[in-house]
């Protein structure tokens, strides 16, 4: 396997009983690439993420992360190289924990820090808080910061562990339009400043696809419908197929929007 490959899935299939959840997935993420993962509800996006973090066991195929092969490596250690920003983690953090403790907890991949932070880790956490533009929040309690700030703190937690892959699972859900744009602009800066970090951005909304996202993976019914460079994959026809409706994709100033053609039946 090439050292430039961050993730490689080859014919990965996940079955539970008679149900096929993921069907023969072939996907490679190379260093320097940032992917957006699109698909309707039930398309397989969450199952794919759970496979990447090895919380969902594959039935057949091969999965490699940073050159290590699933089934022959200690995945408990490899998980530390995958940062996850999602509601499932956000909701587990203690209301009274300080933001610097949340960032520091990433070092050992723990949720909710206990004990005293060693000076070296404290200094590193402060450095990361500055990098994610949240140094002023160091001593603030988790329960008192905004949703957008929480997302940034979770990213800082992943950076504390020197993560090589950062999974952002619908990170803009719950953000108002202004907070969403501020957070997306922050991600754009983060991607430019962290070249070794591969970002996987999961969303339903093409409006959230920022210029830093170079590649697109579109899923449907547990399969890959299309994957590749954004300019080639993100087209009206493919989106229409993915969402089973007539979609027109528009692009303006490196941002996207859609219009959906619907037929309204009028009953007299």
Beta strands, then each sheet from edge to edge (+ up, - down):
strand 1: 5-16
strand 2: 19-30
strand 3: 35-38
strand 4: 60-65
strand 5: 68-69
strand 6: 82-85
strand 7: 165-169
strand 8: 198-202
strand 9: 215-220
strand 10: 223-229
strand 11: 246-252
strand 12: 255-261
sheet 1: 2+ 1- 4+ 5-
sheet 2: 6+ 7+ 8+ 3+ 9+ 10-
sheet 3: 11+ 12-
end
